[in-house]
Amino acid sequence: MRQEYKLTSKKRIFLLSTIGVVPFYFEFFLYLIYPELYHSNNLMIKGSSGFYGSLIISFLCGMHFERLISKKNTQYYLIPILPVIFLWISFIFYSNFIFYSLVIIGLLWCLFMEIFFIKTIDYWYFKMRFFVTILAIIPLFPIIFIQ
């Protein structure tokens, strides 16, 4: 009899979340493999990791906002919105160093929000989010200094 391999819901979430980290590494690996192509900026690769991080942070903050609305925690409505506002303003007006630093802080802030404000996450989800957040932050540190 043939054994079927089914992905459980937790395994699917972990797999998709881990795959979602791959674009964070694209800019850094391109710099390591083809630095002249990276610096020529013909493909407009510079800033792609930060932009992707901004989209992820916006998505996570939107999820936090929705959770706070469903819990009716009106005193905390502004907390998930502030990182998104600061991040997108820094994308437009500030240097890459500040922008990438705010992306790193934003990813950590989203993890902090889930641990201390949302408080409804299971332990396996917390472990997964912690792991994925660390994986997403690792390539951003060297990118800050190669700009």
N, C-alpha and C positions, 0 to 999 in steps of 0.2 A: 504494500500500500504506500502510496506517495505521501510524504509528509509536507504539509503546507506551512509556509513561513508567513505569518501574519504580523504586521506591525501593529502593536497596541497604540492606543491614543497617545500615551506618554512617550513612546519611542518615536512616533511621527512628529510630535511637537519638538522633541529634542533634535531629531534629524533636520527638520526644517529650520529651527533656530540656529543650529550649527552651520548649515549651508548659507544662511543669511549673513554670516560673518565674512564669507569669502570676499565680497567686494571691498571690505576694509583693507585687505592685503594687496589688492590689484595695483594701486598706485605705488606702494613701497616696492613690490617685486619688479614692477616695470622700471623703477629707478635703479634697482640693483642689476638688472639684466641689460637694459639699454639706457644708460644715463644721458647719452647725447639726444636720444629721442625724447626723453623726459624733459630735458631742459629746452629743447627746441619748441616745445609746447604746440606742435603741429596738430596733435590729436586732442589737445585741450584736456590732458590728463591731470594736470596740477589742480588740486582742490577737489578731485572727484571723491576721495575718501571722506573729506569733511562734508561735502554736499550730501553724500549717502548717509553719513552719521546724523546730519540735520534732519533728513527724512525719517530715519529710524526714531530719533528722539521725538519728533513731532507726532509720529504714530503712537509711541509709548505714552507720551503726555496726554494725547487724546483718549487713550484707553483709561488712564488714571482719572481724567476729568469725567468720563462716563461712569466710572465706578463710584466716584464721589457724588455724582448726581443721583445715582440709583440708591446710595446710602443716605441721601439727604443731608450730607455734611456741608452745609452752606458756608461755614467759616473757613473751609479749606479750598474753595473753588478756584481761587487765584493761584494757589501753589503750583499746580501742574502747568499753568499757562505761562508763568514768568520765564522759565527756561527757554521756551520756544521763542518768545519775543526777544530776549537777549541774544539768543543764538542767531536768529535771522537778521537782526540789526547788525551784529558783529560780522556777519557774512558780507554785508553790503559796505560797511564803513571802516572796518578795522583791518589790521595786518593779519597775515596767515598765522602768525604765532598766537595771537589772541583768539582767532577763530578756532584753530585746532585745540587750543587749551580749553575753550568753552565747549567744544564737542566732547572732550574727555570728561569734563566736569558734568556735562549734561547726561552722558551715559551713566555716570556714577550717581547722579541725582535721581534718575529714573529707577535705579536699583534701590536707592535709599527710600524713595517714595513707596515702592512696593513693600518694603520691609516694615516701615514705621507708620505709614498713613493708611495704606490699603488693608494690610494685616489679614487678608482672607486667603493668602496663597498657601498652598501645601508645601511641605518641606522639600519634596522632589522638585517642585517648580522653582523654589528659591535656589536650590543647588544648581539647577540648570541655568537660571538667569545669572547667577554669580559667575559661573563658568563661561557663559557666552559673553558677558560684559567684559571680563578680563581678556578673553580672546579678541574682542573688538578693540580694546584700548591698546593692546601691545603694538600694533603697527603704526598707531597714530603718534607715539612718542618720537620715533626717528623722523617721521615726516615733518614734524614741527621744525626740526633743525636743518633739513635739506632744502627748505624753501629758499 
